[in-house]
Amino acid sequence: MFQKLTDQFPSLNQTVWILAFGRLLSSIGTGFVLFYAPIFFVNQVGLSATLVGIAIGSGQISGVLGRFFGGVFTDSKSWGRRRTLLLSAAVSVIADVVLALTVDFPTLLVGNLLMGLGVGLYWPATEAVIADITRPEDRNEAFAITRVADSLGLGVGVVLGGLIISTAGNYRFLFVADGISFVIFFAVIYFAVAESYQFEEDTSQKNPFQGWGIALRDRALLVFLAVNVLFTSYIATIQSTLPLYLRNYVPTGGEELGFSPEMISALFTWHITFAAVMQLPMARFLNRFRRAEALTFSFSLWLMGFSLVWVTGISEFAPSAIAILTLGILGLGMNSYTPSASSLVADIAPASLRGVYLSLNSQCWAVGFFIAPPIGGWALDQTRVVTDSYWLALASTTVVGILVLRYLNRLLKQ
């Protein structure tokens, strides 16, 4: 029985599993705050949804800088992958301290700027490590493992966060717990992860910014980056706008609108857990397709998911059942996107420039999280017709993404 269970897991380098374990711990902390922070800052601190959206989105300004220098540091012999990961964890701890003390918009802004910097430094380094130590045919599953850890951690964090809020009502403690999780992640990297890339004198770049020029002339990469911003905007919308929409706008049959905090906790626990369970099966299913074809499949799932969010908001018949189905489909859309996107970039990147290439891939997350929360916050502050129609507008953008991916697929075949 145990042997059959372990056979379901891919045979990968031990460092992949160590990184996944560290990511699991830090994601538990992130789950404490991710879905509850907008509700806290709007309903308890007293900020408007627009201001909260701006603050969350503005955090991605520093995320752009973090990803830029994260790519440079990752490919630098003097820094490397490991030290960049340690720096990202340290900055994230400081960010949580600031957020725990937030009482107004300026403090919220500073906390998000620091958190964006920490996240920006993290992703190029960790994905470069995975690309260094895995074969191309194993990368889908290797990247999927880290996403499983991400999802499981978020799921546990959402449950525990909901429990803390329902029993103690203390939102600020969630930021303290998130900071502790990053301290543990720092320790895991420091003691258990070695540098994964052997830098050579003749291949190391004398000008650390030269790699950016090379990457920005890669036509296939640029086409992918254009469409990747759509994917990251979708994920940002699910994390920043959808919880507040479900809390304040969905008809539930009573006089008041919106699901209870406990119901929202249950819905997003389902969303994250289902995505985690399906992550490896989805990665294996997508192995039979080219990377661009796999991403096209993901767009079709996002199209269905956003359409169902609209149905959830206008239907008075079984809104909770529709919401469960909706978040399940959105979970599949997310976990069909993440490993395929990272694998595509790792495939086309030269080994000595993986940090820069994956940094550009990660920059799309900064752009998506910069664009989506303010737009989503604005949509929630408008008339009910505009607020509901926002989800149909998002669904229509998937068609544009599918058309761009068809072109990218032809380009990659050449």
N, C-alpha and C positions, 0 to 999 in steps of 0.2 A: 504493500500500500504506500509506504513512505517512498520506496524506490520509484514507483509510478509518479508520485507527486514531484519528486526532485527532477525526474526526466523532463518535466514540462518546462523547466528553466533552462535557458541557453547556457552553454559553456563559454564563459567570458573571463577575461583577466580579472584577478582578485581586486585590483584597484577600482574597477567599475563598481563592484559591490560595496567597497568601502565608501566611495563617493556617494553611492545611492543611500547608504546608511546615514551618512552625515547630512545628506539632503533631506532624508526622512525626518530627522530631528529638527532641523531648522524650519521645515515646512509645517510641522506641528505648531510651532510658534506663529508662523505666518497665518495659518488657519484660524488662530485665535482672533486676529484682527482684520483679516482681509475682507470678509463680508459684513462685519459689524461696524467697521470704522465709519463708513458713510452715514449709517443710521445714528451712531453716537454723536458725530459732529453736527448733524442736522437737528436731531431731536433733543439732545441734552446740552451740547455746547451752545446751540442756538444759531449756527451759521446757516445761510441759505444753501439749497442744493447746488446752485450755480457756483457759489464761492468754494464749496467743498470740491466740486468737480474741477474747478480751476486749480485748487491746491494740489489735488491728486495728479492732475495732468502736468502741472508745472514741475513736479518732482522728476519728470522725465527729461527736463532740460539738463539737470546734472547727470541723468542717466545717459544722455548722449555723450557727455564728456567722459563719464565712467567707462562706457563701452569703447570710446576712442582710445583712451589711455590703457584700458584693459587689453585691447588688441596689441598695442605697442609693447606693453610690459610682458604680455604672454610670449611674444616672439623675441624678446630681448634676453640676451645671455645673462645680463646682470640681474634680471628679475626672474623671468621664467614663469611657468604655469603655477607652481606651488606657492611662491611668495605673493602672486597676484590674488590667489584664493584667500590667503591669510589676511591680506589687506581688505578685501571685500567684506569678510566677516567682522573685522574690527570696526569698520565704518558703519555697518548695519547695527551693531550694538549701540553706538553713540546715537544713531537716528531714533532708536526705540526709546532711549532716555528722554530725548526732546519731545517725542510724541506723547509720552506718558505725562508730561508736564504741560501739554497744550491747553490754553484757555482762550485763545483768540486766533484770528486768521494769520497774522504774521508768524506766530509760533508753529502753527500747522504747516505753513509754507516751508519754514526752515527744516522741520522734521522730514517732510516729503522730499526736499532737495537732498538731504543726507541719505535717505533710504534709496532714492534713485541712483545716487553715486555708488552705493554699496552693491546694488543689484547690477548696475552697469559693469562694474569690475568683475563680477562673478561669472557671468555667462560665457564670455569668450574663453576664459581660462579653463573652465570645467569641460566645455565641449571640445576644446583643443586636446585636453588630456584623453578624453574618450576616443577621439579620432586617432591619436598617436598610438594607442594600445589595442586597437581593433582592426580587423580586416574589413574591406569594403562590404563584403557580403554579410558581415555580422553587425554592421553599424545600426541598421534599423532597430534591431533588438537591443543593442547596447544603449542607444539613446532612449529607447522605450523603457528600459529598466529605471533610468534616472527619473523618467516621467511617472512611472508607477510609484516610486518613492515620494515624488512630489505630491501626487494625488492622494496616496494613503496618508501622508502627513497632514495635508490640508483637511482631509476627511476627519481625522482624529481631532485636529485643532478646532474645526467647526463644531463638532459635538461637545468638546470640553468648553469651548468658548460660550456656546449656548447654555451649558450647564452653569457656568460661572455667572452669566448674566441673569439667568432665571432664579438662582439661589441668592446671590450676593448683590446683584445689580451693579457690579463694579466693572465698568468698561476699561478704566485706566489700568487695572491689573493685567489686562490682556497684553498691553504693550510691554509691561515688565516681563511677563512670561515669554514673549517673543524675543526680547533681548537676551534672556537666559539661554534660549535655544541656539542663538547665534554664538554665544560663548562656547557652548558644547561643540558646535560645528567647527569653530576655530581649533579646539583641542583635537578633534578627529583629524583634521588636515595636518596639524602640526606633528602629531605623533605617528600617523598611519599612512600618509601619502608622500611618496618620493617624487622628485622631478621626473616627468615622463618623456621629455625630449632631450636628446643629446646634442647640444649646440656645438657646432664646429666653427673654428676660426675663419675658414675660407668661405663659409656659407652665411655666417652671421652678418647682418647688415650693418655697415658703418653708419649709415643714415637710417635711424629707426623709423622714419616716416616714408621711406622709399616704397615700402610694401603697399601703402595706401594708394600710391599712384598706379602701381601694377594692378591692384584689385579693381580700381575704379575704371580701368580700361578693359575689363573683362566683360564682354557683351552679355554673355549668358547670365552672369552674376547680376548685372544691372537690371535685366528684365525680371529676374526672380525677385529682386529686392522691391521692385514696383508692386508686384502682386502680393508680396509677403506683408506689406503694410496693412492690407485688407484683413488678413488673418489675425494679426496682432490687435487690430482695432476691435475685431469681434470678441476676442478673449477679454480685452479691457472692458468692453461693454458688459459682458456677463459678470465681471467681478465688481464693477463700480456702479453701474446703472440698473441692472436687472434686480438686485436685492431691494433697492429702494422702490422700484416700480411695483414689485410684488407686495411690498409692505404697505404702500399708500394708495394704489390705484386699482387693484384687481377686485372685482365684485365677488363677495363670498356668501351672498344670500342674506346678510343682515343689513342693518341700517348703515353701518360703517364699512368703508372700503379697506381692503388689504388683509393679507394673511398675518397671523400673529408671529412674534419673533420665534416662538418654538416651531411653528410650521415652516418658517423660512429656514431655520436651522436644519430641520428634517429634509427639506427639499434639496438644499445644497450638499448635505451629507450624502443623499442618494446620488446626486449629480457627480460628485467627486469619487464616491466609492464605485459606482458603475463604470466610470471612466478608467479607474485603476484596474478593475477586474478585466475589462476588455482591452487594456493597453497592449499586452503581449499578443493575444490572439489577433488584434488588429494589425500589429506590426508584421506578424507572419503572413497574414492575408495579403497585405500590401507588398510583400516581397516579390510577388509574381508580376507586379506592374513596374513600369518605369516611374521614376520619382515624380515627374510632372503629372503623370496619369493618376498616381495616388493622391496628389494634391487636388486634382479635379474632382475626385470622389469625395474628398473632404468638403469642397465647396457645395456640393449637392446636399450634404447633411446640414450645413449651416443655413442653406436656403430653406429647408424644411423646418429647422429649429426656430428661426426668426419668424417665419410665418405662423408657427404655433404660439409664439409669445403674443402675437397680435390677437389670435383667437382666444387665448387665456384672458386677455384684458377686456374683451368685449362680450364674452360669453358668460351667462349666469348659470349655465348647466355644467355641473361637476367641474368647477375651475381647478380644484386640487388635483383631480385625475389628469386633466389636460396639462397642468404644470409639471406633474411627474413625467409624463411622456415627453414634454418639451425639453426638460433638463436632461433626460436620458439621451435624446438625439443630439443636443448640444455637446454633451460629454463625448459622444462618438465623433462628432466633428472636430473637437479639440484633440482627441488622442489619435485621430488619423492624420492630423496636420503636423504635430510636433516632431515625431521621429523622421518623417519623410523630408521635412524642410531642412533639418540639421544634417541629415545624411546627404542630401543633394549638394549642400554647400561644401561639406567635407570631401565629397567625391571630386569636385572641380578645383579644390584649393591645393596649391603646392604645399608640401609638408612644412617648409620653412616659413610659410605665410598663413598657416591655419589660424593663428590668433587674429590676424587682420581680417581674413575672409569671414570667420565666424563672428568677429566683432561687428562687421557690417550686417550680417544676418541678425545679430542681437540688436543693432541700432533700430531695426524695424519694430522691435518691441517698445523701444523708447518713443518712437514716432507714434505708434499705435496708441500707447498709453498717454501720450501727450494730446492726441486728437480726440479720442473717444470720450473720456470722462467729461470734459467741458461741454462737448456737443450733447452728450446724454443728459447732463445736468440741465442744460438749456432746454432740451426737449421736455423734461419733466416739469419745468416751470411754466410751460405754455398751456394753451387751452387743451382740453381733453382730446379733441380731434387730432391736434398736432402730436400730442404725446403718444396716442395709440398708433398713428400713422408712421411714426418714427421706425417702428419695427418692420413695417412693410418696405420702407426705404432701404433699410439695412439688407433685407432679403434680396432686393433688386440688384444690389452691388455685387452679389455673387456671380451674376451673369457676366459682368465685366471681367471678373477674375478668371472665369472659365475660358473666355476668349483669349486672354493674355497667356494662359497656360498652354493652350493649343499652339500658339506661336513659339513658346519656350520649348515645348516638346520637339518641334521641328528643328529648332536651333540646336538642341542637345544631340539629336540624331546625326546632325552634320559633323 
